[in-house]
Amino acid sequence: MATAARAQQRGGGQPQLLSAAIAALAQPDIRQKLLFTAAMLVIFRFVSNLPVPGVNPLALESLFESSTVLGFLNLFSGGALQNMSVAAMGVYPYITASIVMQLMVPLVPAMQALSKEGEQGRKQINIYTHWMTVPMAFVQGYGQLIIVQQFGGISGIEFTGPNALPTFAAVITMTAGTMFLVWIGELISEKGIGNGISVLIFAGIVAGVPQLVGGRLYTGTGAGIAASILLGAFMVSMVAFIVYFQEATRRIPVQYSRSVFRSGRMYRQSGATHIPLKVNTSGMIPLIFAFSVIIFPAFVGQVMAASSNNTVADIGDFVQTAFNPGNPLYWGFVFITVIVFTFFYTMVVFQQQNLAENLQRQGGFVPGIRPGRPTEQYINRVLIRITWGGAFFLATVAVAPFVFQTVLGISDPSSGGGRATAFGLTAAGLIIVVGVILDTMRQIEAQLMMRQYEGFIR
């Protein structure tokens, strides 16, 4: 009977994904959330195409073909930086501020105490993150304008003389654009589906994929089309690989035993559950850390190469060559750096959770392990072992597009100076896209299960 009812709910043998999508659209509140999210994304794409006055589009196009630094930052703006729009920085300053605040919590006692105050403490930390975003966006906006000016994409960027007011207006406009996107992201989180900031990054990443795929298939030669088909197959396999590791967990068994007094009598309560430790606890944050650190020498090299001093210019050329994404040594350095940052970020985040202390306070224990310090040491050993798998997974994803494109002997016109991509999606972009889709599907799944419908995930 249950099977028949389930089949009837699916609409007479329809695929589960299709029936779940129809069921989601049939619910007024879910439909309203989906439509609201879609409307916010339309506004986001509109803002991403409003340019800052005085921009030279042709110069910007040649600039992004040669600049690794701007190409990486352009990932998080959804192409808005390449258009030099008012939302050129995307939500990247907010992401940076969030990461800084996460790292400050275990280091600053006042922040650590605030994080333990529950929902109210998290709200206050979120307010601090917003405050930190404003100066970061201002500095980054001015820095991006200076970089673009050095390559001839824009002119008159200075805080002195007659250009001071236009420069200040441009920087303020870009800062306001970033905060506007953060506000849209929070509206999506509150009234839409999914994590708003992640959804905006996702929309920016995939916005240029249809145009790129169409350009490859309809303007390429036979060999180019065949290589593109292989590249597409590679991307599909990478998505499956990412999903497998993103969902992989190590379950640590936990038992609870409590004594409860009722009516003068003592009753013992017991239960069993598990702690799910994800293989990739840190998500795509180590990739952002690693690429942010690695592109800094490339940025310094670009600045030094433009110097009038021959010695400084030669040093700049050497640094640019050493950190050129087309160099295999560069990707070897990326591989090692991603592993290091994966362990660093995982340990920082894990220490904030105080799992062993919370277990002991709630009367829980790991079978065969004494509560307290021994439990903490045991969980740390397990975490370090599974983090090796997560670290090698992230490092492999980071360098896989470069290796595959090198083997095929193809280049991506959207790669921005040789950055390894698969149909315009970098390694961090692939993980972001997969992660956002999984998170959104889980939220829709939860909404459907509340109404006794089958969802997307079996």
C-alpha positions as CSV (number, residue, x, y, z in Angstrom):
1,M,0.0,0.0,0.0
2,A,2.8,2.4,0.9
3,T,4.5,1.7,-2.4
4,A,1.3,2.3,-4.4
5,A,0.6,5.5,-2.6
6,R,4.1,6.7,-3.2
7,A,3.8,5.9,-6.9
8,Q,0.5,7.7,-7.0
9,Q,2.1,10.7,-5.4
10,R,4.9,10.6,-8.1
11,G,2.2,11.0,-10.7
12,G,1.9,7.6,-12.2
13,G,5.4,6.5,-12.8
14,Q,7.0,10.0,-13.5
15,P,10.7,10.4,-12.7
16,Q,11.2,11.4,-9.1
17,L,13.0,14.6,-10.0
18,L,10.2,15.7,-12.3
19,S,7.4,14.8,-9.9
20,A,9.2,16.5,-7.0
21,A,9.6,19.7,-9.1
22,I,5.9,19.7,-10.0
23,A,5.0,19.1,-6.3
24,A,7.2,22.1,-5.3
25,L,5.7,24.4,-7.9
26,A,2.2,23.3,-6.8
27,Q,2.8,24.6,-3.2
28,P,2.0,28.3,-3.0
29,D,4.7,29.2,-0.4
30,I,7.5,27.2,-2.1
31,R,6.4,28.7,-5.5
32,Q,6.6,32.2,-4.0
33,K,10.1,31.5,-2.6
34,L,11.3,30.3,-6.0
35,L,9.8,33.2,-7.9
36,F,11.3,35.7,-5.3
37,T,14.7,34.1,-5.7
38,A,14.4,34.3,-9.5
39,A,13.4,38.0,-9.3
40,M,16.4,38.8,-7.1
41,L,18.7,37.1,-9.5
42,V,17.3,39.2,-12.4
43,I,18.0,42.3,-10.4
44,F,21.5,41.0,-9.7
45,R,22.3,40.4,-13.4
46,F,20.9,43.9,-14.2
47,V,23.1,45.6,-11.7
48,S,26.1,43.6,-13.0
49,N,25.8,45.3,-16.3
50,L,25.6,48.9,-15.1
51,P,29.1,50.2,-16.0
52,V,31.1,52.8,-14.1
53,P,31.5,56.0,-16.2
54,G,34.6,56.5,-18.3
55,V,35.4,52.8,-19.0
56,N,37.1,51.7,-22.3
57,P,35.4,48.3,-23.1
58,L,38.1,47.3,-25.7
59,A,40.9,48.0,-23.3
60,L,39.1,46.0,-20.6
61,E,38.7,43.0,-22.9
62,S,42.4,42.8,-23.7
63,L,43.2,43.4,-20.0
64,F,41.2,40.4,-18.8
65,E,42.9,38.2,-21.4
66,S,46.3,38.8,-19.8
67,S,45.6,39.4,-16.1
68,T,45.4,36.4,-13.8
69,V,44.6,38.6,-10.7
70,L,41.5,40.2,-12.3
71,G,40.5,36.9,-13.8
72,F,40.3,35.3,-10.4
73,L,38.4,38.2,-8.9
74,N,36.0,38.2,-11.8
75,L,34.9,34.8,-10.8
76,F,33.1,36.1,-7.7
77,S,31.5,39.1,-9.5
78,G,29.9,37.0,-12.3
79,G,31.6,39.0,-15.0
80,A,30.7,42.3,-13.5
81,L,34.3,43.2,-13.0
82,Q,35.1,42.5,-16.6
83,N,32.3,45.0,-17.5
84,M,33.6,47.3,-14.8
85,S,30.0,47.7,-13.4
86,V,28.9,49.2,-10.1
87,A,28.9,45.6,-8.8
88,A,32.4,44.9,-10.1
89,M,33.5,43.5,-6.7
90,G,30.5,41.2,-6.3
91,V,30.3,39.9,-2.7
92,Y,34.0,39.1,-2.5
93,P,34.7,41.8,0.2
94,Y,31.9,40.3,2.3
95,I,33.4,36.8,1.9
96,T,36.8,38.1,2.9
97,A,35.3,39.8,6.0
98,S,33.4,36.6,6.9
99,I,36.6,34.6,6.7
100,V,38.5,37.1,8.8
101,M,35.7,37.0,11.5
102,Q,35.8,33.2,11.5
103,L,39.5,33.3,12.1
104,M,39.2,36.0,14.8
105,V,36.6,34.1,16.9
106,P,39.1,31.5,18.4
107,L,41.9,34.1,18.7
108,V,40.0,37.0,20.4
109,P,38.5,36.2,23.8
110,A,35.7,38.7,23.5
111,M,34.7,37.3,20.1
112,Q,34.9,33.7,21.5
113,A,32.6,34.6,24.4
114,L,30.2,36.3,21.9
115,S,30.0,33.2,19.7
116,K,28.8,31.2,22.8
117,E,25.8,33.4,23.4
118,G,23.7,31.6,20.8
119,E,21.6,33.3,18.2
120,Q,22.0,36.8,19.7
121,G,25.8,36.4,19.6
122,R,25.7,35.2,16.0
123,K,23.6,38.2,15.0
124,Q,26.2,40.6,16.6
125,I,29.1,38.9,14.9
126,N,27.1,39.2,11.6
127,I,26.8,43.0,12.3
128,Y,30.5,43.2,12.8
129,T,31.1,41.4,9.6
130,H,28.9,44.0,7.7
131,W,30.9,46.8,9.3
132,M,34.2,45.2,8.3
133,T,32.9,44.7,4.7
134,V,32.5,48.5,4.1
135,P,36.2,49.5,4.5
136,M,37.3,46.3,2.8
137,A,35.1,47.1,-0.2
138,F,36.3,50.7,-0.3
139,V,40.0,49.7,-0.3
140,Q,39.4,46.8,-2.8
141,G,37.4,49.1,-5.1
142,Y,40.1,51.7,-5.2
143,G,42.7,49.0,-5.8
144,Q,40.8,47.5,-8.7
145,L,40.4,50.9,-10.3
146,I,44.2,51.5,-10.0
147,I,45.0,48.1,-11.6
148,V,42.6,48.7,-14.4
149,Q,44.1,52.2,-14.9
150,Q,47.6,50.7,-15.2
151,F,46.5,48.6,-18.1
152,G,44.7,51.5,-19.8
153,G,41.1,50.4,-19.1
154,I,40.2,53.6,-17.3
155,S,42.0,56.9,-16.6
156,G,42.0,59.7,-14.0
157,I,42.0,57.6,-10.8
158,E,43.5,59.7,-8.0
159,F,42.4,61.3,-4.8
160,T,44.2,64.6,-5.6
161,G,43.5,67.4,-8.0
162,P,40.4,67.7,-10.2
163,N,40.0,63.9,-10.4
164,A,39.5,63.5,-6.7
165,L,35.7,63.8,-6.7
166,P,35.1,61.5,-9.7
167,T,37.4,58.9,-8.2
168,F,35.7,59.1,-4.8
169,A,32.3,58.8,-6.4
170,A,33.4,55.8,-8.4
171,V,34.8,54.0,-5.3
172,I,31.7,54.9,-3.2
173,T,29.5,53.6,-6.0
174,M,31.3,50.3,-6.2
175,T,31.2,49.9,-2.4
176,A,27.5,50.7,-2.4
177,G,27.1,48.1,-5.2
178,T,28.7,45.4,-3.0
179,M,26.6,46.2,0.0
180,F,23.5,46.2,-2.3
181,L,24.4,42.7,-3.4
182,V,24.9,41.6,0.2
183,W,21.5,43.0,1.0
184,I,20.0,41.0,-1.9
185,G,21.7,37.9,-0.7
186,E,20.2,38.3,2.8
187,L,16.8,38.8,1.3
188,I,17.2,35.6,-0.7
189,S,18.2,33.7,2.5
190,E,15.2,35.2,4.4
191,K,12.4,35.1,1.8
192,G,13.8,32.8,-0.9
193,I,15.4,29.4,-1.3
194,G,19.1,28.7,-0.5
195,N,21.9,30.7,1.0
196,G,21.6,34.1,-0.6
197,I,25.3,34.9,-0.9
198,S,26.1,31.5,-2.3
199,V,23.2,31.7,-4.8
200,L,24.5,35.1,-6.1
201,I,28.0,33.6,-6.6
202,F,26.4,30.6,-8.3
203,A,24.4,32.8,-10.6
204,G,27.5,34.9,-11.5
205,I,29.6,31.8,-12.2
206,V,27.1,30.1,-14.5
207,A,25.9,33.3,-16.2
208,G,28.6,33.1,-19.0
209,V,28.5,29.3,-19.5
210,P,25.7,29.2,-22.2
211,Q,27.5,31.8,-24.3
212,L,30.8,30.0,-24.0
213,V,29.4,26.6,-24.8
214,G,27.6,28.1,-27.8
215,G,30.7,29.8,-29.0
216,R,32.7,26.6,-28.8
217,L,30.2,24.4,-30.6
218,Y,29.1,26.8,-33.4
219,T,32.3,28.6,-34.2
220,G,34.9,25.9,-33.6
221,T,36.5,23.5,-36.0
222,G,35.9,19.8,-36.0
223,A,38.9,19.2,-33.7
224,G,37.8,22.0,-31.4
225,I,34.3,20.7,-31.1
226,A,35.6,17.2,-30.3
227,A,37.9,18.6,-27.7
228,S,34.9,20.6,-26.3
229,I,32.8,17.5,-26.0
230,L,35.6,15.7,-24.2
231,L,35.9,18.8,-21.9
232,G,32.2,18.6,-21.2
233,A,32.5,14.9,-20.3
234,F,35.4,15.8,-18.1
235,M,33.3,18.4,-16.3
236,V,30.4,16.0,-15.8
237,S,32.8,13.4,-14.2
238,M,34.3,16.2,-12.0
239,V,30.8,17.1,-10.8
240,A,30.2,13.5,-9.9
241,F,33.6,13.4,-8.1
242,I,32.8,16.6,-6.2
243,V,29.4,15.3,-5.1
244,Y,30.8,12.0,-3.9
245,F,33.4,13.8,-1.7
246,Q,31.1,16.6,-0.6
247,E,28.6,14.1,0.8
248,A,31.2,11.7,2.3
249,T,31.1,11.5,6.1
250,R,32.8,9.5,8.8
251,R,30.2,8.6,11.5
252,I,31.5,8.5,15.1
253,P,29.1,6.5,17.3
254,V,27.9,8.3,20.4
255,Q,25.8,6.9,23.3
256,Y,23.9,9.0,25.9
257,S,23.1,8.0,29.4
258,R,21.3,10.2,31.9
259,S,19.7,9.9,35.3
260,V,16.3,11.7,35.6
261,F,14.4,12.1,38.9
262,R,10.6,11.9,38.7
263,S,8.2,11.6,41.6
264,G,11.1,10.9,43.9
265,R,12.4,8.0,41.8
266,M,15.5,7.9,39.6
267,Y,15.1,6.7,36.0
268,R,18.0,6.0,33.6
269,Q,17.6,7.1,30.0
270,S,19.9,6.0,27.2
271,G,20.2,6.4,23.5
272,A,22.5,6.2,20.6
273,T,23.4,8.5,17.7
274,H,26.5,9.5,15.8
275,I,28.6,12.5,15.0
276,P,28.9,13.0,11.2
277,L,32.4,14.3,10.4
278,K,32.5,15.4,6.7
279,V,35.6,14.5,4.7
280,N,35.6,18.0,3.2
281,T,34.7,20.0,6.3
282,S,36.2,23.3,4.9
283,G,34.3,23.4,1.6
284,M,35.9,25.6,-1.0
285,I,37.4,28.1,1.5
286,P,41.0,26.6,1.2
287,L,40.8,27.1,-2.6
288,I,40.0,30.7,-2.1
289,F,42.8,31.1,0.5
290,A,45.3,29.3,-1.8
291,F,44.6,31.2,-5.0
292,S,44.4,34.5,-3.1
293,V,47.9,33.9,-1.7
294,I,49.3,32.6,-5.0
295,I,47.9,35.5,-7.1
296,F,49.5,38.1,-4.8
297,P,53.1,37.5,-6.2
298,A,51.6,37.6,-9.7
299,F,50.0,41.0,-8.9
300,V,53.3,42.3,-7.5
301,G,55.1,41.1,-10.6
302,Q,52.7,42.9,-12.8
303,V,53.2,46.1,-10.9
304,M,57.0,45.8,-10.9
305,A,57.1,44.9,-14.6
306,A,55.6,48.2,-15.5
307,S,58.4,50.1,-13.6
308,S,60.7,52.4,-15.6
309,N,63.7,50.9,-13.7
310,N,65.2,48.1,-15.7
311,T,66.3,46.0,-12.7
312,V,62.8,46.2,-11.1
313,A,61.1,45.4,-14.4
314,D,63.4,42.4,-14.9
315,I,62.5,41.1,-11.4
316,G,58.8,41.7,-12.1
317,D,59.1,39.7,-15.4
318,F,60.8,36.8,-13.5
319,V,58.1,36.8,-10.8
320,Q,55.4,36.8,-13.5
321,T,57.0,33.9,-15.3
322,A,57.4,31.9,-12.1
323,F,53.8,32.4,-11.2
324,N,52.4,32.0,-14.6
325,P,49.4,29.6,-14.6
326,G,50.7,28.0,-17.7
327,N,53.8,26.8,-15.8
328,P,53.4,23.2,-14.3
329,L,55.5,24.3,-11.3
330,Y,52.8,26.9,-10.5
331,W,50.1,24.1,-10.3
332,G,52.4,22.0,-8.1
333,F,52.6,24.9,-5.8
334,V,48.8,25.2,-5.9
335,F,48.5,21.6,-5.0
336,I,50.7,21.9,-1.9
337,T,49.2,25.2,-0.8
338,V,45.6,23.9,-1.0
339,I,46.5,20.9,1.2
340,V,48.1,23.2,3.8
341,F,45.2,25.6,3.9
342,T,42.7,22.7,4.1
343,F,44.3,21.4,7.3
344,F,44.6,24.9,8.7
345,Y,41.0,26.0,8.1
346,T,39.6,22.6,9.2
347,M,41.4,22.7,12.5
348,V,40.4,26.4,13.1
349,V,36.7,25.7,12.4
350,F,36.7,22.4,14.4
351,Q,38.2,24.0,17.5
352,Q,35.3,26.4,17.7
353,Q,32.8,23.6,18.0
354,N,34.1,22.1,21.2
355,L,32.5,18.7,20.4
356,A,34.1,16.8,23.3
357,E,33.1,19.4,25.9
358,N,29.5,19.6,24.5
359,L,29.2,15.8,24.6
360,Q,30.4,15.6,28.2
361,R,28.0,18.3,29.2
362,Q,25.0,16.5,27.6
363,G,25.9,13.1,29.1
364,G,27.2,11.6,25.8
365,F,30.3,9.5,25.3
366,V,32.1,7.6,22.5
367,P,32.0,3.9,23.3
368,G,35.4,2.7,24.5
369,I,36.7,6.3,25.0
370,R,36.7,8.2,28.3
371,P,34.9,11.5,28.3
372,G,36.8,14.8,28.2
373,R,40.3,15.1,27.0
374,P,40.6,11.5,25.6
375,T,37.4,12.0,23.6
376,E,38.9,15.2,22.2
377,Q,42.1,13.5,21.2
378,Y,40.2,10.6,19.6
379,I,38.0,12.9,17.5
380,N,41.1,15.0,16.5
381,R,42.9,11.8,15.3
382,V,39.8,10.8,13.2
383,L,39.5,14.3,11.9
384,I,43.1,14.5,10.8
385,R,42.9,11.1,9.0
386,I,39.7,12.0,7.0
387,T,41.0,15.6,6.3
388,W,43.9,14.0,4.3
389,G,41.2,12.7,2.0
390,G,39.5,16.0,1.8
391,A,42.8,17.9,1.3
392,F,43.9,15.7,-1.6
393,F,40.3,15.9,-3.0
394,L,40.5,19.7,-3.1
395,A,44.0,19.8,-4.4
396,T,43.1,17.4,-7.2
397,V,40.0,19.4,-8.2
398,A,42.2,22.6,-8.2
399,V,44.7,21.2,-10.7
400,A,42.5,18.8,-12.7
401,P,41.2,21.4,-15.3
402,F,44.8,22.4,-16.0
403,V,46.0,18.8,-16.4
404,F,43.1,17.9,-18.6
405,Q,43.4,20.9,-20.9
406,T,47.2,20.4,-21.1
407,V,46.6,16.8,-22.2
408,L,44.1,17.8,-24.8
409,G,46.2,20.7,-25.9
410,I,43.3,23.2,-25.8
411,S,42.8,26.6,-24.2
412,D,39.8,28.3,-22.9
413,P,39.1,31.8,-24.2
414,S,37.4,32.7,-21.0
415,S,40.3,31.6,-18.8
416,G,41.8,35.0,-18.4
417,G,45.5,34.6,-19.0
418,G,45.7,30.9,-18.9
419,R,43.7,30.1,-15.8
420,A,42.6,26.4,-15.9
421,T,38.9,26.2,-16.5
422,A,36.3,23.7,-17.7
423,F,33.7,25.6,-19.8
424,G,34.6,28.8,-17.9
425,L,34.3,27.2,-14.5
426,T,37.4,27.2,-12.3
427,A,38.0,24.6,-9.6
428,A,36.5,26.8,-6.9
429,G,33.6,27.6,-9.3
430,L,32.8,23.9,-9.8
431,I,32.7,23.3,-6.0
432,I,30.6,26.4,-5.4
433,V,28.1,25.4,-8.2
434,V,27.8,21.8,-6.9
435,G,27.6,22.9,-3.3
436,V,24.9,25.6,-3.9
437,I,22.8,23.1,-6.0
438,L,23.0,20.5,-3.3
439,D,22.1,23.0,-0.5
440,T,19.2,24.4,-2.5
441,M,17.9,20.9,-3.2
442,R,18.1,20.0,0.5
443,Q,16.1,23.0,1.4
444,I,13.4,22.2,-1.1
445,E,13.5,18.6,0.0
446,A,12.9,19.7,3.6
447,Q,9.9,21.9,2.5
448,L,8.4,19.0,0.6
449,M,8.9,16.4,3.4
450,M,7.1,18.7,5.8
451,R,4.1,18.3,3.5
452,Q,4.6,14.5,3.1
453,Y,5.8,14.7,-0.5
454,E,8.8,12.8,-1.8
455,G,11.6,15.2,-2.6
456,F,14.6,15.3,-5.0
457,I,16.9,13.2,-2.9
458,R,16.0,9.6,-2.2
